């Protein structure tokens, strides 16, 4: 199962990009996400270490370090999942007694790496600003 850290990271960034300065506190973010502020702070820390946000303790909240147009989903993915961390993991090598089984892990690894490369290429084409616009549009449509 792939963890939800990526979607929570995107949720955090959409709120940070949408709220007025100082509004995106861990309590505000946790309430919007439906999780504990500790989870928000942990993921916000990853986003901060990746240079996507700065975080002020107390009422200052989080702010983007660059315009939302300049932050891609790929940037966020890499903040949460370093390049050394494969999205899809492969089970360990099969015993020597099974020649076919020995070939399956490397076969799967190649396919999984290809799929992840395709996903990251797609994520590189979508900006945080695109998600913010879509969220605002859906919010406006729901209000009508």
C-alpha positions in Angstrom: 0.0 0.0 0.0 1.3 3.5 -0.9 1.1 5.9 2.0 -1.0 9.0 1.9 1.8 11.3 2.8 1.9 12.7 -0.8 -1.8 13.6 -0.8 -1.5 15.1 2.7 1.6 17.1 1.5 -0.4 18.4 -1.5 -3.4 19.3 0.8 -1.0 21.3 3.0 0.4 23.1 0.1 -3.0 23.9 -1.4 -4.1 25.5 1.9 -0.8 27.4 2.3 -1.2 28.7 -1.2 -4.8 29.7 -0.7 -4.9 31.1 2.8 -3.8 34.6 3.7 -0.3 34.9 5.2 -0.2 33.5 8.7 -3.4 31.5 8.2 -1.9 28.1 7.5 -1.1 27.0 11.0 -0.8 23.3 11.9 -4.1 23.5 13.7 -5.9 25.0 10.7 -4.2 22.4 8.4 -5.0 19.5 10.7 -8.7 20.5 10.8 -8.9 20.7 7.0 -7.1 17.4 6.5 -8.9 15.6 9.3 -5.7 14.5 11.1 -3.6 15.3 14.1 -1.4 18.5 14.1 1.6 16.2 14.8 1.1 14.5 11.4 0.9 17.9 9.7 4.0 19.1 11.4 5.9 16.0 10.4 5.0 16.3 6.7 5.4 20.1 6.7 8.9 19.4 8.0 9.6 17.3 4.9 8.2 20.1 2.7 10.3 22.7 4.5 13.5 20.6 4.2 12.8 20.3 0.5 12.6 24.1 0.3 9.0 24.3 -0.7 7.7 26.1 2.4 9.0 28.0 5.4 7.3 27.4 8.8 6.9 29.9 11.6 6.2 28.6 15.0 3.1 29.9 16.7 0.7 32.1 14.8 3.0 32.7 11.8 2.0 29.5 10.0 3.6 28.3 6.8 4.3 30.2 3.6 5.5 29.0 0.1 9.1 29.7 -0.7 8.3 30.4 -4.3 5.2 31.0 -6.4 2.7 28.1 -6.7 3.3 28.1 -10.5 7.0 27.2 -9.8 6.1 24.1 -7.6 5.3 20.9 -9.5 3.7 17.8 -8.2 7.0 16.1 -8.9 8.7 18.6 -6.5 6.2 17.6 -3.9 6.6 13.9 -4.6 10.3 14.1 -4.2 10.0 16.1 -1.0 7.9 13.2 0.5 9.5 10.3 -1.4 13.3 10.7 -2.0 14.6 9.4 -5.3 16.3 6.5 -3.4 12.9 5.4 -2.2 11.0 3.3 -4.8 7.3 3.9 -5.1 6.6 0.2 -5.7 8.8 -2.2 -3.8 9.7 -5.7 -5.0 9.9 -8.7 -2.8 13.3 -10.2 -2.1 15.1 -12.6 -4.5 13.7 -16.0 -4.8 15.7 -19.1 -3.8 18.3 -20.4 -6.2 16.2 -23.6 -6.6 13.6 -21.7 -8.8 15.2 -20.3 -12.0 12.0 -18.6 -13.1 11.4 -17.1 -9.6 14.9 -15.6 -9.6 14.1 -13.6 -12.7 10.8 -12.2 -11.5 12.1 -9.5 -9.0 14.4 -7.8 -11.6 11.7 -8.1 -14.2 9.2 -6.4 -11.9 11.8 -3.8 -10.8 12.3 -2.7 -14.4 8.5 -2.4 -15.0 7.9 -0.6 -11.7 10.8 1.9 -12.4 9.3 2.6 -15.9 5.8 3.2 -14.4 7.3 5.5 -11.7 9.2 7.4 -14.4 6.0 7.9 -16.4 4.2 9.1 -13.3 6.9 11.6 -12.4 7.0 12.9 -15.9 3.3 13.6 -15.7 3.6 15.1 -12.2 6.3 17.5 -13.6 3.6 18.9 -16.0 1.2 19.9 -13.2 1.9 22.8 -10.8 0.6 23.6 -7.4 -1.2 26.6 -9.0 -3.1 24.2 -11.3 -4.4 22.4 -8.2 -5.3 25.6 -6.4 -7.3 26.8 -9.4 -9.1 23.5 -9.7 -9.9 23.5 -5.9 -11.2 27.1 -6.1 -13.3 26.2 -9.1 -14.8 23.1 -7.5 -15.5 25.1 -4.3 -17.3 27.8 -6.3 -19.3 25.2 -8.2 -20.4 23.4 -5.0 -21.6 26.8 -3.6 -23.9 27.4 -6.5 
